[in-house]
Amino acid sequence: MTLAFTKMHGAGNDFVVIDATRQPFHATPERLARLTDRRYGVGCDQVLVVERPSSNDVDFNYRIFNADGSEVGQCGNGARCLARFVREQGLSQADRLRVRTASRVLELRHGADGLIQVNLGAPAFAPQDIPLTLAPAEVYRLSVPGHGEVAFRALSMGNPHAVITVADVSSAPVATLGPALQALPAFPESVNVGFMAVLARDAIALRVYERGAGETLACGSGACAAVVAGIQAGLLDAHVQVRVPGGQLAVRWAGGDAPVWLAGDTDTVYRGELL
């Protein structure tokens, strides 16, 4: 038996995309481990699964799985790739789509410039919504083994984010502080850790250590979280270019309960079948 798949990426954040509307797919830990393995499988940051809609108010269900087998509720770059995938596969030619994830409904748009935008919804800041087991604060502080006291802003974009402001992302301790912060009991569902350097009021550099995946070349929801945190700190304007190791993303947020929009390039790398 074979499994048809498509390899895609958005700013280097790469995915294996499965059309489960036309073929059965059961996301077992063993199958996910094989798909995500870069030596013995296809290799990717996450596996995206397109399913038939579970209700009439959406076009598709959109499921996101990490390499460790965990399912998450948000992936902005994945959502943009998903919009391109359903059009290329003939599943929908609509310029606007609504898809349901494990945590929220997303709106996807094909732009006239060829870029795909995704509405990731409004950010959530209440500790119970992140989730974070600390009292509410604008800036949180935690003692992290091997790193001393670390200051960060925290929010949810449908998945939990901690954003740390640094002077230079190239020298930031991403590989050590990222997993150390994730392991703290203050984050009961772990956390995506972003390291942001403000370059101008409309530009930042960003590296993200993602839960269940490690550092990736880009993180769409992480880019949104970093921009929101920067705007809240008074460091950024409403439209921001985000430089990530894999390329560039664009984020805009009007503040308050307004949704956060993410835009950028997507690319289909190849299609194949796995035995």
C-alpha positions in Angstrom: 0.0 0.0 0.0 1.3 3.5 -0.8 0.7 6.9 0.7 0.7 9.9 -1.6 2.2 13.1 -0.2 3.5 16.5 -1.2 6.6 18.2 0.2 6.2 22.0 0.7 7.8 24.8 2.5 7.1 28.4 3.6 10.4 30.4 4.2 12.2 27.1 4.8 9.6 25.8 7.3 9.0 22.5 5.6 6.0 20.1 5.6 4.7 16.8 4.4 1.2 17.4 3.3 -1.3 14.6 3.1 -4.7 14.7 1.3 -6.9 12.6 3.6 -10.0 13.5 1.6 -9.0 11.0 -1.1 -7.0 8.4 0.8 -7.2 7.1 4.3 -4.5 8.3 6.7 -4.1 7.3 10.4 -1.7 9.5 12.2 0.0 6.9 14.4 3.3 7.9 16.2 5.2 5.3 14.1 3.9 6.7 10.8 4.6 10.3 11.8 8.1 9.4 12.9 8.8 7.8 9.5 7.4 10.7 7.6 9.3 13.4 9.5 12.7 11.5 9.7 15.2 13.3 7.4 17.4 10.2 7.0 14.9 7.2 6.8 11.8 9.0 5.7 10.7 12.1 3.8 11.8 14.6 6.4 9.9 17.8 7.6 9.3 20.0 10.5 5.6 19.0 10.6 3.0 16.8 8.9 -0.1 18.6 7.7 -3.3 16.7 7.0 -6.3 18.0 4.9 -9.6 16.4 5.9 -13.2 16.8 4.8 -14.9 19.6 6.9 -16.5 18.6 10.2 -19.1 21.4 9.9 -20.7 23.5 7.2 -19.0 26.7 8.3 -15.5 25.6 7.1 -14.1 24.3 3.8 -11.7 21.8 5.3 -10.3 20.4 8.6 -6.6 21.1 9.0 -4.5 18.9 11.3 -0.9 19.6 12.3 1.4 17.0 13.8 4.9 17.4 15.2 7.7 15.0 14.7 7.2 13.6 18.2 3.6 12.6 17.3 1.9 15.4 19.2 -0.9 17.3 17.5 -1.0 21.1 17.8 -3.6 23.7 17.0 -1.6 26.3 15.0 1.0 26.6 12.2 0.8 29.8 10.2 3.3 28.8 7.5 1.6 25.4 7.2 -1.7 27.1 6.7 -0.3 29.1 3.9 1.1 26.0 2.3 -2.3 24.3 2.8 -4.0 27.0 0.8 -1.6 26.4 -2.1 -2.0 22.7 -1.8 -5.8 22.5 -2.0 -5.7 24.7 -5.1 -2.9 22.7 -6.9 -4.7 19.5 -6.0 -8.0 20.7 -7.4 -9.8 20.5 -4.0 -10.8 24.2 -4.2 -10.2 27.1 -6.4 -11.7 29.7 -4.0 -9.6 32.8 -3.3 -10.7 32.6 0.4 -10.9 29.5 2.5 -11.9 28.7 6.1 -10.2 25.8 7.8 -10.6 24.3 11.3 -7.6 23.3 13.4 -7.6 21.7 16.8 -7.8 25.1 18.4 -9.5 27.7 16.1 -10.8 28.5 12.6 -8.4 30.2 10.2 -9.1 32.3 7.2 -6.8 31.9 4.2 -6.5 34.3 1.2 -4.8 34.1 -2.2 -3.4 37.5 -2.9 -3.2 39.1 -6.4 0.6 39.3 -5.8 0.8 35.6 -5.5 1.4 35.7 -1.8 -0.9 33.7 0.5 -2.2 35.4 3.7 -3.6 33.7 6.8 -5.7 35.3 9.5 -4.5 33.6 12.7 -7.1 35.3 14.8 -6.6 37.5 17.8 -3.8 36.9 20.3 -4.7 35.7 23.8 -2.8 37.0 26.8 -4.5 35.5 29.9 -2.2 32.9 31.5 -4.9 30.3 31.5 -5.3 30.7 27.7 -1.6 30.3 26.9 -1.4 28.2 29.2 1.0 29.5 31.8 0.9 28.9 35.5 2.0 32.4 36.6 0.1 35.5 37.7 -0.8 37.9 34.9 2.1 40.3 33.9 3.2 42.3 31.0 6.7 40.8 31.3 7.2 37.5 33.0 10.4 36.4 34.8 11.5 32.8 35.5 14.7 31.3 36.8 16.0 28.9 34.2 18.7 26.4 35.1 22.0 27.3 33.5 20.6 30.7 32.3 19.7 32.6 35.5 16.6 34.8 35.5 15.0 35.2 32.0 12.5 37.9 31.1 9.9 37.2 28.4 6.4 38.1 27.1 3.9 35.3 26.7 0.8 34.9 24.6 -1.2 32.4 22.6 -1.7 32.4 18.8 -3.7 29.2 19.1 -0.5 27.7 20.5 1.7 29.0 23.4 4.6 31.4 22.8 7.3 33.0 24.9 9.1 35.9 23.2 12.6 37.0 24.5 14.1 40.2 23.2 17.8 39.9 22.4 20.4 42.2 20.9 21.5 39.8 18.2 19.7 36.6 17.1 22.9 35.0 15.7 24.4 34.8 19.2 21.2 34.0 21.1 21.3 30.8 23.1 18.5 29.2 21.1 19.7 25.6 21.3 20.1 25.7 25.1 17.6 28.3 26.5 14.8 27.1 24.2 14.5 23.6 25.5 15.3 24.7 29.1 12.4 27.1 29.1 10.1 24.6 27.5 10.8 22.1 30.2 9.7 24.3 33.1 6.5 23.3 34.9 5.2 26.9 34.4 4.3 25.8 30.8 2.1 22.7 31.3 1.8 22.2 27.5 5.4 23.3 26.7 6.0 26.5 24.7 7.4 27.8 21.4 10.4 30.1 22.4 11.1 33.0 20.1 14.3 35.1 20.2 13.6 38.5 18.7 16.0 41.4 17.7 14.3 44.7 16.8 16.0 46.1 13.7 13.6 49.0 13.1 10.0 49.9 14.0 9.0 47.9 10.9 11.6 45.1 11.0 12.8 42.3 13.3 15.1 39.3 13.1 13.7 36.1 14.7 14.7 32.6 15.6 12.3 30.1 17.1 12.8 26.9 19.1 9.5 25.1 18.5 8.0 22.5 20.8 8.1 19.0 19.4 10.4 20.1 16.5 13.4 22.1 17.8 14.7 25.1 15.9 13.1 25.6 12.5 14.0 27.9 9.6 10.8 29.8 10.1 7.7 29.7 12.4 4.6 31.6 11.2 2.8 31.7 14.5 6.1 32.5 16.2 6.6 35.5 13.8 3.1 36.7 14.7 3.7 36.3 18.4 7.0 38.2 18.2 5.4 41.1 16.4 2.5 41.2 18.9 5.0 41.2 21.8 7.0 44.0 20.1 4.0 46.1 19.5 2.9 45.7 23.1 6.3 46.7 24.3 6.1 49.9 22.2 9.0 48.8 19.9 7.1 48.1 16.7 4.5 49.6 14.3 1.5 47.7 13.0 3.2 46.4 9.8 6.4 44.5 10.3 8.8 42.5 8.1 10.2 39.4 9.9 13.6 38.1 8.9 13.9 34.4 9.7 16.7 32.0 8.8 14.7 30.6 5.9 13.6 33.9 4.4 11.1 36.7 5.1 7.6 36.9 6.4 5.2 39.9 6.8 3.0 40.4 9.8 0.4 43.0 10.6 -1.7 43.6 13.7 -3.9 46.6 14.5 -3.9 45.8 18.2 -6.6 44.9 20.7 -9.0 42.2 19.5 -8.0 42.6 15.9 -6.7 39.5 14.1 -3.1 38.9 13.3 -2.3 38.5 9.6 0.7 36.6 8.2 1.9 36.7 4.6 4.8 35.2 2.6 5.9 32.9 -0.2 5.1 29.2 -0.4 6.7 26.5 -2.6 5.8 23.0 -3.6 9.1 21.0 -3.7 8.0 17.6 -5.0 5.3 15.0 -4.8 5.8 11.3 -4.1 4.5 8.1 -2.7 5.7 6.3 0.4 5.5 2.5 0.6 
